[in-house]
Amino acid sequence: MFLSVLSDTQECVKTIFEDSISSFDKKLSEPMLYAFSGGKCLRAFLAVESAKIYNVPINEALRAATAVEIIHAYSLIHDDLPCMDDDNLRRGKPTVHIQWDEAIAVLTGDALQTLAFEILSDVRTSKDPQVRLDLISTLTEAIGANGMVFGQVLDMEAEKLTTVNDLDSISNLQGKKTGALIEWSAQVGPVMAKEHNDSLKQYAHFLGLAFQVRDDILDVEGGVDKVGKKLRKDKTSGKATFVTLLGLEGAKEQAKQLIDQAINELEALPVASNNLKAAAQFVISRDL
């Protein structure tokens, strides 16, 4: 059931994305589509499922869901650049700067970021201008200098400094780099309904950390054909991760505890969401 709903979400956001770039010159639209394609769309799924809880119109929620996946795609392009993580494989294919060049990669990321906000500002996302403004302002906070971007700064420092060497430091790093966007996704429903839900935010917080722990585990024991990116890189670079701190078995136990905490938060929701519970179970068991 979960995978079917996830697949449906993937198809819907892809349709919205392709429509959004249809008027662009191929010099940008082709690398934009290339970078956007092939993702799990977990963030989009969380956005849509949180919206269902508050009876937000699905066509509106899907636009917000598309925007968050576009932001995620932009962040991956920049993360893969030689000046940052210097990766040549993403989602099972050459990274954008390898397939084209560094300049096109930077510009493609820029174009994706601005497109996300263009979608959120469109009346089709919500007829209420305050809702559109709230979506934009909360997303800028999640991905900016106090969120995802700062998380990337800390992530690069983790390869050089010994200060990122305890559970709190790594959790803070990943809570910003990976978790901030996941948390925003789960808040789409409450924001669009002009509500507030701490339980959804906490659910996404624990889910985001568990997602990164699982990523660290897959870097050690995953397969490139499944994961779709270069592995064993953390150990080679000496980067601080949940696995280097806790060991492989300790990291697996940490991921399980985080997922248990995430699922517990769902008990406080106004309506039950089996799909959100299934998403948590997917995060801890995935091999991609």
N, C-alpha and C positions, 0 to 999 in steps of 0.2 A: 504493500500500500504506500509506504513512505517513498520508495524509489519511483513509483508511478507518479505520485504527486510532484516529486522533485523534477522528473522528466517533463511533466506538463509545464512547470514553471520555467524550465530551461527554454522550451519552445516559445512560450509567450514572450519572455524578455528578449529573445533573439529576434522575434518579429518586430517588436517595438524598436529595438536597436537598429535593425536594418532599415526600417522606415525613417528613422531619425538621421541616418547618414546618406540617404538616397540622393540628396542634392549636392553632396560634397564631391570635389574633384577626386579622381581615383588615386592621385598621389598621396592623399591622406586616408580616404575611405578604405582602401585595400589594407594598409597596415593596421588601421583601427579595427576592422572586422577580424583580421588575423589575430590580433591581441585579445579581442573579446571572446573569441570562439574557444570552446574546449574546456571551459571551467565547470565546476560542480554546481555553481549557482546556489550554494548554501545560504549566502547572505540574502539573496532574492527570496528564497524559500522562507526564511525567518521573517522578512518584511511582510510577505503575503499572509503567512499564518498568524502573525500578530494582528494584522488588519482584520482578519476573519473574526477574531475574538470581539472586535468592536463594530462589526457589521459595516466596515468601510467598503464602499463599492470596489469590486475586484479590479475593474478596469483602471481605476485611479491608483490602487495599491500596486498594481503591476508596473506602473510608470515609476513610482518611487523605488520599486524593486530593481527595475532596469538601471536606474541612476546609481544605485549602490554597487551593482556589478560593474558598471562603467568605471567608477572610482577605483574599485579593486583592480581592474585591468590596467588602469593608468599606473597604479602604485607598483604593480609587478614589473611593468616595463622599466620604470626608473630604478627599481630595486635590482634588476638584472644588469644594469649598465656597468661597464668596466670600472668606473670610478666608485662604485658601491660594491655589490656582491660579485660582479664579474661572472655571471652565469651565461652559458651558451645554449641551455636547454630549458624549456618551460612548456608544460602541458604536452610533452612528448614531441615537441618540434623546436627548431632553432628559435632563439629569442629574437625579438624585433631588431635589435642592433646588429645581429648576425645576418638575419634574412635581408635587411636593408643596410642601414649604417647608423652610427651613433646619433647623427643630427636628426634623421627621420625618427629614430626612437624617441628622442627628447620631445620633438614636435608632436608626435603621435600621442604621447602621454599628455602633453599640454592640451591637445585638441579633445581628448577623452574627458579630461577633468572639466573643461568648460562646457562640454556637451551635457554632462551630468546635471549641472546647475541650470542649463537651458531647459532641460526636461522638467526639472522640479519647479521652475518658474512659470511653466506653461499652464494655462487655465484647465487643460485636460487632466492635469494631475490633481487639481482641486479647484472648485469654483470659489472657494474661500481664500482670499489673498493672505489672511493671517496664517492659515494652515501652510500655504506655500512658503511664506516667510519663515515659519517655525521649522519646517523641513530643511530649508537652506541653512538657517543659522545653527541648528543643532548638528548638521553634517559638517559645516565648516569647523565647528569646535572639535568634532570627533577626528577629523583628518589633519588638523593644522598643527601649530607649534606647541600645543598642549596635548596633542593626541598622536595620530599615526606618524606624522613627520618627525616628531620628537622621538618616538619609538624607534624609528630608523636610525636616528643619531645615536641612541643608546646601543642599538644593535651593532653598529659599526665599532663603537667603543669596546664592545664586549670581546672583540678579537684582540684588543691591545692592552686593556687594563685588567688589573686583578681586583678591581672594586666590585665588579659584577660577579660575585662568587658566593652568593647565598640565595636562598629561596625567595626572599622578599624582593631582592634586586632583580632577579630574573622574571619574577611574576609582574613587577612593575614595568619592566621593559616590554614584555609580551602583551601585557594588558593594554599598552598604548599602541604598539606596532600592529598587533593582530586583533586584539580584543576590542579596541575602540570602534572599529567599523562593524564588527559583529553586534556590539551593544546597540549601535545606532539602528541597525537593521531590525532588531527586536522591539525597538521603540517606535517604529513607523506606525503601527496601529494606534497606540495611545496618542501620539502626536497628531495624527490625522483626525482622530475623534475628539481632540482637545481634552484628553484625559491624562492621567499620570499613573504609572504602574511600576513600583519599585521591584516587585517580584519578577517581572519580565526583564528588567534591567539586570537584576542579580543572576537570573537564569542565564542570560547572555554572557555575563561576566565570567561565570564558572565554565560555560560552554567554550568561550574564546580561549581561556587558559588550557582547557583540556584539548582543544584543537591543536594548540601549539605543542603541548607535551607529546601528543600523538605524532606530530610532524617530526619532533626530535627523535622519537622512537623509530619512525620510518627511515630517517636518515642513517640509522645504524643497521636496521634489519629489513628494510624495504627493497623492492626491485625497481630498477629504472624504468622497465617496461610498464609497470603499474603506476608508479609515482609520477613519472613524466618529467623528472628533472634530475640534475646531477646529485648523487648521494655521497655519503662519507666525507662530505666537505667540512662539516663542523669539526670533526676530529683533526683533519689535516690542518685547518687554520688555527686550531687551539681555542676555538670559540666557546664561551660559557653557554651551556644549555641545561635543560632539566636532566638530561641523561648524564652529562659530565658531573653534575652536582649530586644526583640521587642514585646513579647507576641505572642500568636498563630495567631491572625488576622494580627498583624503587620508583622510577618514572612511570611504569605501568600501574603501580599501585596509586600513585599520585593522580593519574588520569582517571582512574576508577572513582576515587574519592571526589574529584571535581565533578564528574558526571552525576554521581549520587546527590551532590549538593545542588546541581542544576535541576535535576528532576524533582527534588524536594520543593524547590521554589515554585514549581508549577501547581502545587496543591493550593496555592493562594489565589490562583487566577479566577476571574468571575465565571468562566466556563472551562470545561475540560478541553485539553488539546492533546490528543494522542499523537498527532503529527509532530508536535514539538518534543514530546518524549522520545519518539522514534528518531528524531534528528539528533538528540543527545546520544542515543545508543549507536547511531551511525558514526558519529564523530570518534568514538572510542574504538570502534571495530574496523574502520575503513583501512584499506590497504592502498589508497591512492590520494 
